Each structure stands twice: as structure tokens, then as C-alpha cells.
Amino acid sequence: MEHTTSAPQSGTSPRSVHVRRADLKRNVRLKLTFALFRFVLYGMVGLSSEIFFYNLVRIGRHVPLLEVFFRFQWRVDDRLNLNHIWDTPVVAAYGQCSLWMFLIYGVACFCFVEAIYRRTFRQHTALRAVLYGFAILLFEGLSGVVLEKLTGYRIWYYADSGAILWEMTSLYILPIWMVTGLIAEFIYRELMDPDLVAALESPLPATPEETEASLQLMR
């Protein structure tokens, strides 16, 4: 895509020149694209992490002291016949996840973790972890109810004594969500590194020489 503009020259009348898209400062469109990229990344990391999490929980429940962090009973609507996964051998490494969780993890990290970090990054890490944990806990409870209304199924629920908010979340899983928030914070901090952001907002290489220079910096 090209844009036409006028460029005055000494001793001559202004002439029309073509400015390539690669030479333009990328700002608003880039920020929207970068925000979408973060959302998608959070969603994909969340999906893969949840599949892995089933195996982690099965192992953790048999480790002394560590088992205290895995006392929650994370279940799926009984009509879906998916709860037998907890009885599969650990060596089989089976996990499962609803595609709705892509949206849930994306919203939780993009709208809550990022917002909390921007407002509290000067505070102690422990405080941010607690804020992340309770924010995700509340969102998990409310979004679980919304999904049940939309789908007619409880995509997840908790069957333990710590279950709250219509059994859509549990106080027992709070430490897990605190760690989840810190992991999302780490991803956000890495992605928002000033050097990375400056590189993304700079013009794209317009000549073979500039392209070669950029590749040299990446090596």
C-alpha cells in the first residue's frame, strides 16, 4: 500500500512522491495488533497449561506436603462423562480442556492481570500475587455461571468443601491462581520490554541493506 504526499525541493516546485507502507510509523494499528497477539498468546498458553495441569494435580496429590495445594476437586459437568480422566494412569499423561477456556484465560490475563500489574508494579510481588489470585478467583466464579447459561453445561465446577460462588470456584485453588497470575505477569513484562516495543514501532526495513542489518541484530 502506498501513500502520496508532497515533498518540496530546493529550487523546484513541490512534487508528488510515494511513501511505502513499510516507511510509515506504526502506532495505533500496531498497538491493536500487539494487544490481540497478547490475548491470543494468553489463551493458547492457558489451554496448553490446563491440559498439563491435570497431570500435575494427579502427581501432586500423592506428594507429602505438596498435596495441600491440590485438595480442590476440579470437576466437569457429569453429563459429559469426562470426570474419569482423574482415574487415568499418570504415565498416560492425559489432560483435557474446553475450547471455551481460550476465551476465559485470554480475558483473565489481558483484562485483569495486565491491569493489576500496570497499577501495582511498584508494590511487592507478594501483594500482586494475592491480587491476581482473588481477581482470577472471582472471574472464574462469575464466568462459570455465564458459560452455564450460554451452553447449558457446567464447563467446570468444584466438589470440595472450599467451593464458593455457585461451586464455580474454590478457595483451595487460590494459591494456583496466584502463581498463574505471576506467570502471566512475567509474559507481559517480557513482551512490554522497551527495546522490543521500540523495535515493533520502528519502520520496517525498506532496503536489502536495512534488512541485512536487522537480521544481523537478531543473530
NORVENUR-V898997 format. One record per backbone hydrogen bond with DSSP energy under -0.5 kcal/mol. NH is the residue of the N-H (numbers start at 1). CO is the residue of the C=O. E is the energy in kcal/mol with one decimal. If there is no record, write none. Layout:
NH/CO/E  NH/CO/E
//
This chain:
3/19/-2.0  5/17/-1.8  7/15/-1.9  9/12/-0.5  12/9/-1.9  15/7/-1.1  17/5/-2.6  19/3/-2.8  20/18/-0.6  21/1/-1.4  23/20/-1.7  24/21/-1.4  26/201/-0.7  27/25/-0.7  31/27/-2.9  32/28/-2.3  33/29/-2.4  34/30/-3.2  35/31/-2.3  36/32/-2.3  37/33/-2.4  38/34/-2.3  39/35/-2.3  40/36/-2.6  41/37/-2.6  42/38/-2.8  43/39/-2.3  44/40/-2.7  45/41/-2.8  46/42/-2.5  47/43/-2.3  48/44/-2.3  49/45/-2.4  50/46/-2.2  51/47/-1.7  52/48/-2.0  53/49/-2.3  54/50/-1.3  55/51/-0.7  55/52/-0.6  56/52/-1.8  57/53/-2.8  58/54/-1.9  59/55/-2.1  60/56/-3.1  61/57/-2.1  62/59/-1.9  63/60/-1.5  64/62/-0.6  66/64/-2.4  67/63/-2.0  68/65/-1.2  69/66/-1.9  70/67/-1.7  71/68/-0.6  74/72/-0.8  75/73/-0.6  75/157/-3.3  77/154/-2.1  80/77/-2.2  81/78/-1.3  85/82/-1.1  86/83/-1.4  87/84/-1.9  88/85/-1.3  92/89/-1.3  93/90/-1.7  101/98/-1.8  102/99/-1.3  103/99/-0.6  104/100/-1.8  105/101/-2.9  106/102/-2.0  107/103/-2.6  108/104/-2.5  109/105/-2.3  110/106/-2.5  111/107/-2.6  112/107/-0.7  112/108/-1.1  113/108/-1.8  114/109/-2.3  116/112/-2.8  117/113/-2.6  118/114/-2.4  119/115/-1.2  120/116/-1.5  121/117/-1.3  123/120/-2.2  128/124/-1.8  129/125/-2.5  130/126/-2.0  131/127/-2.3  132/128/-3.0  133/129/-2.6  134/130/-2.4  135/131/-2.2  136/132/-2.8  137/133/-2.3  138/134/-2.4  139/135/-2.4  140/136/-2.9  141/137/-2.0  142/138/-2.3  143/139/-2.9  144/140/-1.9  145/141/-1.4  146/142/-2.0  147/143/-2.7  148/144/-1.8  149/145/-1.9  150/146/-2.1  151/147/-3.0  152/148/-2.0  155/153/-1.1  157/75/-2.0  158/167/-2.7  159/73/-2.2  163/160/-1.6  164/169/-2.7  168/164/-0.7  168/165/-1.8  169/164/-1.5  171/162/-2.2  173/170/-1.1  174/171/-1.2  177/173/-1.8  178/174/-2.0  179/175/-2.0  180/176/-2.3  181/177/-2.2  182/178/-1.7  183/179/-2.2  184/180/-2.4  185/181/-2.3  186/182/-2.1  187/183/-2.0  188/184/-2.5  189/185/-2.9  190/186/-2.2  191/187/-2.3  192/188/-1.9  193/190/-1.2  197/193/-2.6  198/194/-2.7  199/195/-1.9  200/196/-2.2  201/197/-2.0  202/198/-0.8  204/22/-1.2  211/207/-2.4  212/208/-2.4  213/209/-2.2  214/210/-2.2  215/211/-2.2  216/212/-2.0  217/213/-1.7  218/214/-1.3  219/215/-0.8  219/216/-0.7
//
